[in-house]
Every structure is written in structure tokens, then in C-alpha cells.
């Protein structure tokens, strides 16, 4: 039996890890060049995209790769499995949850300027739907203030 392709090995690692991983992490883990890993991830992403009736998609969120359920399947999941926040906010919320505590500037570094579209400062949210913060960001003075990922 021949060795599996790099894409197949990456698929197994990402599925088994159950968390997002960077190209750098994967490259070090597999002792392969980052360019080769990046190319194999793009190939895997295209392969998964072409699969009929696949429940999963491979997402690149700010340079970190993760398997996630296709958004079109969300209405078919049990209520307890569904996200409490809109689909468009999940990448930002996932980054905040994974790296918490994190500075707002770090979120901007990961997502770009669009991160500002998702962060609302202060005690209340634009639509008033959530009472708890998704993240707590340090202010420049060292104290923390709550910011919520929402819009």
C-alpha cells in the first residue's frame, strides 16, 4: 500500500484535531515546507468543495484552517448544535474564543479592517440581543473593558 497524499494526511489531522491550525503548525508537525502544506490545503479545500452532499467545508480563517459544518445544513441540525450568533460572525467569534484574552488590535491583524465592523464597545449591543461579551479586550491602560462581536 502506498503512502497517502499530503492532502489526505492534512484532512485527517485537521479533522482529528477538532481545532483550527496554522500552516506553520502543520508544516512543523509534518516536517514539510510551508508552501507545500499551503498548496495541499488549497487542493483539499477544492476537493471538499466538489464533494456531493458533503456536510463539511474546509475554511481558512485568518490563516488558520478548520473543518466546519456547511452553513446550508445549519437549519437541519438539532437546536443545541446551532450557533447562537449569525453565521457571518462565527470566524471572528471563534478567533476571540480561541485566543482569549486578546487585544482588539490582534483581531484586526487576523481579520483586517472588517474586524471593526463586528466589534461594538460598551455595555449594550446595537440590537440588544446579547447580554454577555464574546471577548474581553485589554485597554491601553491595562484595565479591561468588554467588547462584543456582534454586527
N, C-alpha and C positions, 0 to 999 in steps of 0.2 A: 504494500500500500504506500502510495506517495504522500509526502508531507502536504498538509492543507495550505491553501494560498494565504498570503498575509491578510487579505480582506476577511477570510473566514476566521482566522485567529483573532482579528480585531473584533469581529462580531461576537465571538464567544467571550472575549474579555469584557467588552462593554456591557453585554447582557448580564454576565455573571457579577460584574462589579456593582451594578444597581445604582451607580452614581456617575456624574459627569467626569470625564478625564481629558486632560490636555494632550496635544500632540507630543509635547515634551515628555510628559509622564509615560505615554505609551511607547515612545521612542526609547526611553531609558529602560523600561520594563522588557522590551523585546530586543534591545541592543541592535536597533536598526536606525538608519538615518531619518531625521525628521521629515525630509522631503519625500522619502519613500512611504512613510507612515501617512503623511498628509494625502498623498496620491491614492493610496489604498483606501483611506477613509472616504474620499470623494467617489471612488469606484463603488464602494459598498453602499454609499448613500444612493447612488444612481440605481444600483441593482435592487435595493429595497423599494425604491420608488416605483420600479417596474413590476414588482410582485403583485399579482392579483389577490384581492381580498386580504392583504396583509393588515394586521392590527397595529403594527408598529411603524414608526418612522425614525430615521436617524437624524438628529438635529445637531447643528453646530451653533452653540450659544456662547457668543463672546470668546471663541477659541477653545471651548470645552465641548466635547462630544458626548451625547447621551441618547439612549433609546427612550422614546416616549410613545404613548398611545396616540394614534391619529385623531385629530380633533373631530373628524366626522363621526367617530364612534362614541364620543362623549355622551350623547343622548341615550345610548344603549347600555351604558354602564349603570350598575346599582348606584343609588344616590350617595351612599357612603364612600364610593370610589371617585366621585366627581370633585373637581377643584371648586373651591368656594370663591375664586376670583376669575375674572374673564380670561379667556384663552390668551389674548394678546399680552397679558401681564405676566403669564407664567414664567417666561425666561428671566425677567427682572426679579420676580419673587424668588425663583429658585436660586439665583445668584446671591441674593441677600440672605436667604436661609442657610445656604451652604457656607458662606464666608463670614457670617455674622460673628462678632460685630465688625462692621466695615464702614469706612468713611464714604460719604456720598461721592467724593472725587474718584474713589476706586470703582464704584458702579459706573460712573461716567467713562472711566478708562476702558471698562469692559464692554459697555453698550454704546458708547458715543453720546453725542448730544441728545439723542432721543430719550436718554435716561431722565432728563429733566421733565419730559412730558409725563412721566409716570410717578414722580415724587411730589407729594403735597406736604408742606410743612405745617406744623401746628397741631392743635387738638382735634379739629374736625376735618372731615373729608368733604370734597365737593358735593358728592351725592348723599353723604351721611350714612352710607351703608355699613361701614365697618367701624367698630369701636376700638379694636386692638391694633397696634402697629405691626407691620410686617417686619420692620427693622428698626434698630435704634442706632443712630449715627453720631459719632463724636463731633462736637463742635470744635472750633479752633481754640477755645479756652480750656479744653479738656473735659468740660461737662458734656452731658449728652442731652439731646432733645429728640423727640420722636418725629419720624417722618414716615409716611405711609406710601407704599407703592399701590397706586390705585387707578389713575385716569384711564 
